[in-house]
Amino acid sequence: MSKLTHHTDGAGDETNKESHENDKKTELDAEADSTDEDADADAETDDTEHLAGLSDGAGCTEVWEHLSAQREDSL
């Protein structure tokens, strides 16, 4: 992270402050991105869980039969 430096003539103070603020924004953006990725990974798992028993390439009929069987089992 950038450190603020004190110049006796005042030159560069604004640049250093902006650099420090940009570092903070970058850290927050990185944290937000990782949180979004975690949420996306959780959402993917939850969104397809009801199809766990189906083989890859299953068609509409197989999906409907599978979902119907799950519905009947839960009643």
Sequence and secondary structure as in RCSB ss.txt:
>XXXX:A:sequence
MSKLTHHTDGAGDETNKESHENDKKTELDAEADSTDEDADADAETDDTEHLAGLSDGAGCTEVWEHLSAQREDSL
>XXXX:A:secstr
       TT TTHHHHHHHHHHHHHHHHHHHHHHHHHHHHHHHHHHHHGGGTTS TT  HHHHHHHHHHHHHHH 
